[in-house]
Amino acid sequence: MSSVINPRQNGHLVATATSHLVVTASILMILYVLAAGWLW
């Protein structure tokens, strides 16, 4: 967990980006399931 430039800020940015990706993936999965439910 070591970075060359500002490890704390870099870790924060990585955590923020990861959380955003998780939220986006969750929303997409929910929409996909809902769409599949409507189609089926």
GIKA-V488917 format. One record per backbone hydrogen bond with DSSP energy under -0.5 kcal/mol. NH is the residue of the N-H (numbers start at 1). CO is the residue of the C=O. Records with the same first field share a line. If there is no record, write none. Layout:
NH = CO + CO
This chain:
6 = 4
10 = 6
11 = 7
12 = 8
13 = 9
14 = 10
15 = 11
16 = 12
17 = 13
18 = 14
19 = 15
20 = 16
21 = 17
22 = 18
23 = 19
24 = 20
25 = 21
26 = 22
27 = 23
28 = 24
29 = 25
30 = 26
31 = 27
32 = 28
33 = 29
34 = 30
35 = 31
36 = 32
37 = 33
38 = 34
39 = 35
40 = 36
